C-alpha cells in the first residue's frame, strides 16, 4: 500500500511534535543542541557544520522567508502573526535567519531578545507551537532538506518550546 503525501506529512508532524517536546536550550536563550555547552551541530565523521550542510546563509534565508510567509498567511496563527506590517514581517524573518545561522554553527550573531522575553504575555499554546512546527516541516520538505539535517534543525528549534509555550 502506498503512503500518500498528506499521510507522510502528517506522520512527520507527529514525529516532530513529539521530538520538539523535550529538548534543551542554553540559559542565554540562544538555541543549541541537546547537550548544553556543546559546539554547534556537526555530523559524526564530518567537519561541516549544520550551517554548511544546510547550504549557508542564502539557503537559510530562503527557507526562513518561505516559512515566515506561511506563518503570516495562516488564519490559525493570526493572533501571533496576522496583520503584521511588511517592516515587522521583514524583521521577524531577519531575526530568525540570524538565530538559525548562529545556532547551526554559522558566522552570524543573533541580536534578538531571548525567547522567554520575546514571547512573554503571548500565551502561546502547544497546539500553536505544533502548527508552527508543521509549517517548518512543510517548508523544509519544499526545499528538499535531507532528513539528517532536518532532524538536527528541528531538534535545535524544538528546544525553544519551553521558552515559548505558556509564557
LUMFIGU-724094 format. One record per residue (C-alpha): residue number from 0; residue in three letters; chain; x, z, y. Coordinates in Angstrom, 2 decimals. Each point is the difference from the previous one (the first is absolute). Layout:
% LUMFIGU-724094
+------+------+-------+---------+---------+---------+
! resi ! resn ! chain !      xx !      zz !      yy !
+------+------+-------+---------+---------+---------+
!  NUM !  Ala !     A !       X !       Z !       Y !
...
+------+------+-------+---------+---------+---------+
This chain:
% LUMFIGU-724094
+------+------+-------+---------+---------+---------+
! resi ! resn ! chain !      xx !      zz !      yy !
+------+------+-------+---------+---------+---------+
!    0 !  Unk !     A !    0.00 !    0.00 !    0.00 !
!    1 !  Unk !     A !    1.43 !   -0.99 !    3.39 !
!    2 !  Unk !     A !    0.23 !    2.59 !    2.74 !
!    3 !  Unk !     A !   -1.52 !   -1.21 !    3.25 !
!    4 !  Unk !     A !    1.85 !    0.24 !    3.30 !
!    5 !  Unk !     A !   -2.52 !    2.52 !    1.32 !
!    6 !  Unk !     A !    0.38 !    2.16 !   -3.12 !
!    7 !  Unk !     A !    3.79 !   -0.17 !    0.32 !
!    8 !  Unk !     A !   -0.23 !    1.00 !    3.68 !
!    9 !  Unk !     A !   -2.41 !    2.84 !   -0.81 !
!   10 !  Unk !     A !    2.39 !    1.26 !   -2.66 !
!   11 !  Unk !     A !    2.92 !   -0.12 !    2.45 !
!   12 !  Unk !     A !   -2.02 !    1.92 !    2.57 !
!   13 !  Unk !     A !   -0.77 !    2.71 !   -2.57 !
!   14 !  Unk !     A !    3.66 !    0.20 !   -1.01 !
!   15 !  Unk !     A !    1.10 !    0.06 !    3.64 !
!   16 !  Unk !     A !   -2.57 !    2.67 !    0.88 !
!   17 !  Unk !     A !    1.29 !    2.17 !   -2.82 !
!   18 !  Unk !     A !    3.62 !   -0.63 !    0.91 !
!   19 !  Unk !     A !   -0.55 !    0.68 !    3.68 !
!   20 !  Unk !     A !   -1.28 !    3.48 !   -0.67 !
!   21 !  Unk !     A !    3.06 !    2.08 !   -0.74 !
!   22 !  Unk !     A !    3.12 !   -1.33 !    1.62 !
!   23 !  Unk !     A !    2.30 !    1.68 !    2.51 !
!   24 !  Unk !     A !    0.88 !   -0.56 !    3.63 !
!   25 !  Unk !     A !    2.95 !    1.49 !    1.84 !
!   26 !  Unk !     A !   -0.61 !    2.91 !    2.32 !
!   27 !  Unk !     A !    0.67 !   -2.21 !    3.03 !
!   28 !  Unk !     A !   -3.03 !   -2.12 !   -0.82 !
!   29 !  Unk !     A !    1.96 !   -3.12 !   -0.85 !
!   30 !  Unk !     A !   -0.92 !   -1.46 !   -3.37 !
!   31 !  Unk !     A !    2.53 !    0.26 !   -2.81 !
!   32 !  Unk !     A !    0.18 !   -0.49 !   -3.70 !
!   33 !  Unk !     A !   -1.35 !    2.77 !   -2.20 !
!   34 !  Unk !     A !    3.34 !    1.85 !   -0.08 !
!   35 !  Unk !     A !    0.53 !    1.80 !    3.29 !
!   36 !  Unk !     A !    3.38 !   -0.70 !    1.52 !
!   37 !  Unk !     A !    0.60 !   -3.07 !   -2.10 !
!   38 !  Unk !     A !    1.26 !   -3.22 !    1.58 !
!   39 !  Unk !     A !   -2.46 !   -2.80 !    0.69 !
!   40 !  Unk !     A !   -1.26 !   -1.70 !   -3.10 !
!   41 !  Unk !     A !    2.40 !   -2.17 !   -1.97 !
!   42 !  Unk !     A !   -0.79 !   -1.51 !   -3.38 !
!   43 !  Unk !     A !    2.05 !    1.33 !   -2.92 !
!   44 !  Unk !     A !    3.08 !   -2.16 !   -0.51 !
!   45 !  Unk !     A !   -0.56 !   -1.76 !    3.32 !
!   46 !  Unk !     A !    1.80 !    0.41 !    3.27 !
!   47 !  Unk !     A !   -2.90 !   -1.42 !    1.97 !
!   48 !  Unk !     A !   -2.34 !    2.31 !    1.85 !
!   49 !  Unk !     A !   -3.74 !   -0.33 !   -0.30 !
!   50 !  Unk !     A !    0.09 !   -1.37 !    3.55 !
!   51 !  Unk !     A !    2.23 !   -2.86 !   -1.16 !
!   52 !  Unk !     A !   -2.04 !   -0.62 !   -3.14 !
!   53 !  Unk !     A !   -3.18 !   -0.20 !    2.09 !
!   54 !  Unk !     A !    1.61 !   -2.77 !    2.06 !
!   55 !  Unk !     A !    1.12 !    1.91 !    3.08 !
!   56 !  Unk !     A !   -1.55 !    0.45 !    3.41 !
!   57 !  Unk !     A !   -1.86 !   -3.31 !    0.30 !
!   58 !  Unk !     A !   -1.64 !    0.34 !   -3.41 !
!   59 !  Unk !     A !   -1.01 !    3.61 !    0.68 !
!   60 !  Unk !     A !   -1.36 !   -1.02 !    3.41 !
!   61 !  Unk !     A !   -2.11 !   -2.78 !   -1.56 !
!   62 !  Unk !     A !   -1.42 !    2.38 !   -2.62 !
!   63 !  Unk !     A !   -0.77 !    2.71 !    2.57 !
!   64 !  Unk !     A !   -1.69 !   -2.51 !    2.30 !
!   65 !  Unk !     A !   -2.30 !   -1.24 !   -2.76 !
!   66 !  Unk !     A !   -0.64 !    3.58 !   -1.17 !
!   67 !  Unk !     A !   -0.83 !    1.14 !    3.53 !
!   68 !  Unk !     A !   -2.41 !   -2.88 !    0.50 !
!   69 !  Unk !     A !   -1.82 !    1.00 !   -3.18 !
!   70 !  Unk !     A !   -0.32 !    3.59 !    1.24 !
!   71 !  Unk !     A !   -1.24 !   -1.06 !    3.44 !
!   72 !  Unk !     A !   -2.67 !   -2.23 !   -1.56 !
!   73 !  Unk !     A !   -1.30 !    2.42 !   -2.66 !
!   74 !  Unk !     A !   -3.34 !    1.54 !    1.02 !
!   75 !  Unk !     A !    0.61 !    2.91 !   -2.41 !
!   76 !  Unk !     A !    3.04 !    0.94 !    2.08 !
!   77 !  Unk !     A !   -1.58 !   -0.62 !    3.42 !
!   78 !  Unk !     A !    0.18 !    3.69 !    0.93 !
!   79 !  Unk !     A !    3.79 !   -0.19 !   -0.14 !
!   80 !  Unk !     A !    0.86 !   -3.64 !    0.65 !
!   81 !  Unk !     A !   -3.05 !   -1.71 !    1.45 !
!   82 !  Unk !     A !   -0.07 !   -1.08 !    3.62 !
!   83 !  Unk !     A !    3.69 !    0.48 !    0.70 !
!   84 !  Unk !     A !    1.11 !   -2.17 !    2.89 !
!   85 !  Unk !     A !    2.73 !   -2.58 !   -0.72 !
!   86 !  Unk !     A !    2.78 !    2.14 !    1.52 !
!   87 !  Unk !     A !   -0.90 !    2.97 !   -2.25 !
!   88 !  Unk !     A !   -0.16 !   -2.30 !   -3.03 !
!   89 !  Unk !     A !    3.46 !   -1.35 !    0.84 !
!   90 !  Unk !     A !    1.36 !    3.55 !    0.41 !
!   91 !  Unk !     A !   -1.50 !    1.04 !   -3.34 !
!   92 !  Unk !     A !    1.65 !   -2.96 !   -1.70 !
!   93 !  Unk !     A !    3.38 !    0.54 !    1.66 !
!   94 !  Unk !     A !    0.12 !    3.70 !   -0.89 !
!   95 !  Unk !     A !   -0.94 !   -0.80 !   -3.59 !
!   96 !  Unk !     A !    2.70 !   -2.68 !   -0.23 !
!   97 !  Unk !     A !    2.55 !    2.53 !    1.26 !
!   98 !  Unk !     A !   -1.25 !    2.65 !   -2.42 !
!   99 !  Unk !     A !    0.17 !   -2.31 !   -3.03 !
!  100 !  Unk !     A !    3.36 !   -1.40 !    1.10 !
!  101 !  Unk !     A !    1.54 !    3.46 !    0.40 !
!  102 !  Unk !     A !   -1.59 !    1.45 !   -3.15 !
!  103 !  Unk !     A !    1.25 !   -2.83 !   -2.20 !
!  104 !  Unk !     A !    3.62 !    0.12 !    1.11 !
!  105 !  Unk !     A !   -0.10 !   -2.48 !    2.85 !
!  106 !  Unk !     A !    1.80 !    0.26 !    3.33 !
!  107 !  Unk !     A !   -3.05 !    1.15 !    2.00 !
!  108 !  Unk !     A !   -0.75 !    3.37 !    1.52 !
!  109 !  Unk !     A !   -3.59 !    1.19 !   -0.12 !
!  110 !  Unk !     A !   -0.93 !    1.07 !    3.53 !
!  111 !  Unk !     A !   -3.60 !    1.06 !   -0.60 !
!  112 !  Unk !     A !   -1.39 !    3.49 !   -0.26 !
!  113 !  Unk !     A !    0.04 !    1.87 !   -3.31 !
!  114 !  Unk !     A !   -2.95 !   -0.83 !   -2.23 !
!  115 !  Unk !     A !   -1.76 !    3.40 !    0.30 !
!  116 !  Unk !     A !    0.08 !   -0.21 !    3.81 !
!  117 !  Unk !     A !   -1.12 !   -3.63 !    0.01 !
!  118 !  Unk !     A !   -3.00 !    0.69 !   -2.22 !
!  119 !  Unk !     A !   -0.95 !    3.43 !    1.39 !
!  120 !  Unk !     A !   -3.73 !    0.26 !    0.56 !
!  121 !  Unk !     A !   -0.81 !   -3.34 !   -1.64 !
!  122 !  Unk !     A !   -1.46 !    1.66 !   -3.13 !
!  123 !  Unk !     A !    1.05 !   -2.89 !   -2.22 !
!  124 !  Unk !     A !   -1.47 !    0.27 !   -3.49 !
!  125 !  Unk !     A !    1.53 !   -0.83 !   -3.35 !
!  126 !  Unk !     A !   -2.48 !   -2.88 !   -0.22 !
!  127 !  Unk !     A !    1.28 !   -1.46 !    3.29 !
!  128 !  Unk !     A !    3.62 !    0.45 !   -1.08 !
!  129 !  Unk !     A !   -0.79 !   -1.80 !   -3.26 !
!  130 !  Unk !     A !   -1.70 !   -2.82 !    1.94 !
!  131 !  Unk !     A !    3.17 !   -0.43 !    2.07 !
!  132 !  Unk !     A !    2.06 !    0.04 !   -3.22 !
!  133 !  Unk !     A !   -2.24 !   -2.73 !   -1.45 !
!  134 !  Unk !     A !    0.68 !   -2.17 !    3.05 !
!  135 !  Unk !     A !    3.72 !    0.59 !   -0.40 !
!  136 !  Unk !     A !   -0.12 !   -1.06 !   -3.66 !
!  137 !  Unk !     A !   -1.99 !   -3.12 !    0.92 !
!  138 !  Unk !     A !    2.54 !   -0.88 !    2.69 !
!  139 !  Unk !     A !    2.98 !    0.60 !   -2.28 !
!  140 !  Unk !     A !   -1.65 !   -2.21 !   -2.63 !
!  141 !  Unk !     A !   -0.63 !   -2.72 !    2.59 !
!  142 !  Unk !     A !    3.71 !   -0.01 !    0.88 !
!  143 !  Unk !     A !    0.92 !    0.06 !   -3.71 !
!  144 !  Unk !     A !    2.04 !    3.19 !    0.25 !
!  145 !  Unk !     A !    1.44 !    0.66 !   -3.48 !
!  146 !  Unk !     A !   -1.44 !    2.96 !   -1.91 !
!  147 !  Unk !     A !    3.17 !    2.17 !    0.06 !
!  148 !  Unk !     A !    0.31 !   -0.30 !    3.78 !
!  149 !  Unk !     A !   -3.74 !    0.44 !    0.47 !
!  150 !  Unk !     A !    0.10 !    3.19 !   -2.05 !
!  151 !  Unk !     A !    2.93 !    1.40 !    1.97 !
!  152 !  Unk !     A !   -1.62 !   -0.77 !    3.32 !
!  153 !  Unk !     A !   -3.35 !    1.44 !   -1.06 !
!  154 !  Unk !     A !    1.75 !    3.18 !   -1.16 !
!  155 !  Unk !     A !    1.66 !    0.37 !    3.40 !
!  156 !  Unk !     A !   -3.20 !   -0.66 !    1.94 !
!  157 !  Unk !     A !   -2.02 !    2.10 !   -2.44 !
!  158 !  Unk !     A !    2.14 !    2.97 !    0.84 !
!  159 !  Unk !     A !   -1.74 !    0.06 !    3.36 !
!  160 !  Unk !     A !   -3.42 !    0.87 !   -1.46 !
!  161 !  Unk !     A !    0.42 !    3.73 !    0.58 !
!  162 !  Unk !     A !    1.02 !   -0.59 !    3.60 !
!  163 !  Unk !     A !   -2.96 !   -2.27 !    0.72 !
!  164 !  Unk !     A !   -3.06 !    1.09 !   -1.99 !
!  165 !  Unk !     A !   -2.09 !    2.85 !    1.36 !
!  166 !  Unk !     A !    2.00 !    0.54 !    3.18 !
+------+------+-------+---------+---------+---------+
